[in-house]
Amino acid sequence: MIKKTTDLSKLFTQFAMVGQLGLSLVTPLLICIFACYMLTTRLGAPGWIYIIGFFFGLGGSMTTAYKVYLDITKKNEPKKRPENEVSFNKHV
């Protein structure tokens, strides 16, 4: 019974991680588009400003995705032992 609960807990944790990643990827784009909307309505900026905001938002999303990728690969990477480490089981 305990095994089933931990499996379900891991599943919910994975769903939460995917949801958080999705929000982290969408949020920069939405913020930049909203900033462009405010610029066009309040200050009278031209409509092509949305294109620049879209690319800045994509850049922020790609940066977030790259940082998540680095974090995941760092966790999955095996730990390296130093070359000059002294070990009693090491044979010459």
Helices and strands as residue ranges (DSSP letters): H 2-42, H 49-76
